[in-house]
Structures are given as structure tokens and as C-alpha cells.
Amino acid sequence: MSMNGKRDFFTVEFFKVFLAQRLARGAVAYERAVDTQHRGGLSREHVQIV
């Protein structure tokens, strides 16, 4: 494998991990928003996170 191919592989792996983390964080934020709406109104914590 050439050096260039190896770098591309690492870039793809990094990107996959990065995307997975963003998706997970987005899911948590979404759940928190829905949870907050059920309680009626936004909490300060949620506003700061977003």
C-alpha cells in the first residue's frame, strides 16, 4: 500500500468516527429537546448545549 493510500484510509476512518459521534450527539440533543417539551418549556441546560 502506498503512503497516499494509507493516508486516505486514515482520513476515511477518522471521518466515519467523527460522523458517528456527531450523530450520537445529535440524537442525545434531540431526545433532550423532546423530553424538555414534554415537561413544558426549555430548560437553561438545553439552551446552553445547543
C-alpha positions, 0 to 999 in steps of 0.5 A: 500500500502506498503512503497516499493510500494509507493516508486516505484510509486514515482520513476515511476512518477518522471521518466515519468516527467523527460522523458517528459521534456527531450523530450520537450527539445529535440524537442525545440533543434531540431526545433532550429537546423532546423530553424538555417539551414534554415537561413544558418549556426549555430548560437553561441546560438545553439552551446552553448545549445547543 
